[in-house]
């Protein structure tokens, strides 16, 4: 499966997002990442990346083609990590900034979108992308 097929297969899912074993396995086998919002404070990554980034009221995740960029320093102001962030691709989580969605995402990484609904209305417009397409 490619990003377009995975996005089409999960669009219209209800919150919280539950991805079938088949779709998750296909995404993982093809290096595909699914990103959505959880609750009011997390950007969740599924399939080829399994992690979350805290982003109460929005926030940014930094990525390379290997996955999420993590700070290996004990210091939050680590100059080494700051240099890595400058070169990393970003995904910005937007909280209540577009239409009726609680969560939307902004990135330059080539991607497809899908919708998660809650109580019959829009909750999240998530994204699906391939790790190989992450510039870095």
C-alpha positions, -999 to +999 in steps of 0.1 A: +000+000+000+011+036-007+003+068+012-028+076-009-042+041-003-036+042+034-051+076+038-082+065+018-085+034+039-085+052+073-104+084+063-137+087+082-124+067+112-138+077+145-118+091+174-097+075+189-081+062+158-077+025+157-057+012+127-063-024+116-034-049+119-034-053+081-031-015+074-006-010+101+016-039+088+014-026+052+023+009+063+052-004+084+065-026+056+065+004+033+080+029+057+048+049+059+039+070+089+004+080+101+001+112+122-029+124+141-039+143+171-048+127+204-069+144+231-058+180+234-021+175+239-004+149+217+007+145+181+006+107+177+028+088+152+018+052+141+032+025+119+068+032+107+072+056+137+055+046+169+058+076+193+041+108+204+051+144+208+035+166+235+020+196+219-006+212+242-021+241+221+000+230+192+037+223+187+064+210+163+080+176+156+114+174+140+122+145+116+149+130+095+145+101+071+154+079+100+124+091+121+118+115+149+147+136+160+154+133+197+176+153+220+204+130+233+218+158+255+208+163+292+204+200+284+173+213+267+194+242+253+219+218+238+236+237+208+243+203+191+205+195+191+197+230+180+219+225+149+202+192+141+168+208+144+178+235+119+184+208+092+154+186+101+120+185+084+091+197+106+055+188+112+036+215+129+005+205+149-022+232+148-048+232+176-082+246+166-068+268+138-086+254+108-124+251+104-141+228+128-110+205+133-094+202+167-062+191+150-046+198+117-010+196+105+013+217+084+045+203+068+066+205+036+069+167+036+050+152+007+018+137+022-018+127+019-045+137+044-073+118+061-102+127+085-110+114+119-145+122+132-159+125+167-196+126+176-204+129+139-182+160+133-146+166+123-120+160+150-087+157+131-073+161+096-043+138+099-014+131+075+002+101+060+038+102+046+067+079+036+099+082+056+118+081+023+102+114+013+114+132+044+141+157+033+172+157+055 
